[in-house]
Amino acid sequence: MTGKVFSVGTDFDPATILRLDDGEETLITGDREDDIRVLSGTVLTVCGELATDARAKSAIEAETFQLLTVDGMTAYLGTLQQMDGIWRISREGNNSLVPLSGVPEQLHEAEGSLVWVAGAWVDEVFSVRSFGILGGQSQSLD
């Protein structure tokens, strides 16, 4: 299922929903829910078992997910690495590395951490326009 992620509920009873293009909302459950909740406002594809939940008529027990866009820009989620002076994102469950350009100094400190980057492909390199460190704050470079 692909849609925009929303964090809803209260501190005592948080919930994460995926709003599909047709407006239908699906509750996200399972071990990956917390990982997905921090990506509120982004567009993701979530894969897993469809389930029933007392709180929602439609639910998915998330097993895997892929970040697609942040603020309308193409986005990637993965571990930030630097090899031979080149910054890259190593995506979970995907053997390909995304080469990065324009990596800001603030992001250098997150090497080895799970991050998202948003921007555009320029030639064969992904140009970073905004980023976020999971467990940290997001930044826009505009």
Residue pairs with C-beta under 8 A, 6 or more apart in sequence:
1 18
1 20
1 26
1 45
1 46
1 47
1 60
2 20
2 21
2 43
2 44
2 45
2 46
2 68
3 18
3 19
3 20
3 21
3 26
3 43
3 44
4 18
4 19
4 41
4 42
4 43
5 16
5 17
5 18
5 19
5 28
5 36
5 37
5 39
5 40
5 41
5 42
5 43
5 44
6 16
6 17
6 18
6 19
6 40
6 41
7 14
7 15
7 16
7 37
7 40
8 14
8 15
8 16
8 17
9 15
14 37
15 27
15 55
16 27
16 28
16 33
16 36
16 37
16 40
17 25
17 26
17 27
17 28
17 56
18 25
18 26
18 28
18 44
18 46
18 60
19 25
20 26
24 58
25 56
25 58
26 56
26 58
26 59
26 60
27 53
27 55
27 56
27 58
27 59
27 60
28 36
28 37
28 46
28 59
28 60
28 62
29 51
29 53
29 59
29 60
29 61
29 62
30 48
30 60
30 61
30 62
30 63
31 62
32 48
32 62
32 63
32 64
32 65
33 62
35 65
35 134
36 44
36 46
36 62
36 65
38 134
38 135
39 67
39 77
39 116
41 70
41 71
42 67
42 68
42 69
42 70
42 75
42 116
43 67
43 68
43 69
43 70
44 65
44 66
44 67
44 68
45 65
45 66
45 68
46 60
46 62
46 64
46 65
47 62
47 63
47 64
47 65
48 60
48 61
48 62
48 63
48 64
49 60
49 61
49 63
50 58
50 59
50 60
50 61
51 59
51 60
51 61
52 59
53 59
64 93
66 77
67 75
67 76
67 77
67 116
68 74
68 75
69 75
69 118
70 116
70 118
70 130
70 132
71 118
71 130
71 140
73 118
73 119
73 120
73 129
73 130
74 118
74 119
74 120
74 121
74 126
75 116
75 117
75 118
75 119
76 89
76 91
76 98
76 116
76 117
76 126
77 89
77 91
77 92
77 114
77 115
77 116
78 89
78 90
78 91
78 92
78 94
78 98
78 114
78 115
79 89
79 90
79 92
79 112
79 113
79 114
79 115
80 87
80 88
80 89
80 107
80 110
80 111
80 112
80 113
80 115
81 87
81 88
81 89
81 90
81 97
81 111
81 112
82 88
82 108
82 111
86 99
86 100
87 99
87 100
87 101
87 103
88 97
88 98
88 99
88 100
89 97
89 98
89 100
89 115
89 117
89 126
90 97
91 97
91 98
98 117
98 126
99 124
99 125
99 126
100 117
100 125
100 126
100 127
100 128
101 122
101 125
101 126
101 127
101 128
102 119
102 127
102 128
102 129
102 141
103 128
104 128
104 131
104 139
104 141
106 139
107 115
107 117
107 128
107 131
107 133
107 139
110 133
110 136
113 133
113 134
113 135
114 133
114 134
114 135
115 131
115 132
115 133
115 134
116 131
116 132
116 134
116 138
117 126
117 128
117 130
117 131
118 128
118 129
118 130
118 131
119 126
119 127
119 128
119 129
119 130
120 126
120 127
120 129
121 127
128 141
129 140
129 141
129 142
130 138
130 139
130 140
130 141
130 142
131 138
131 139
131 141
132 138
132 139
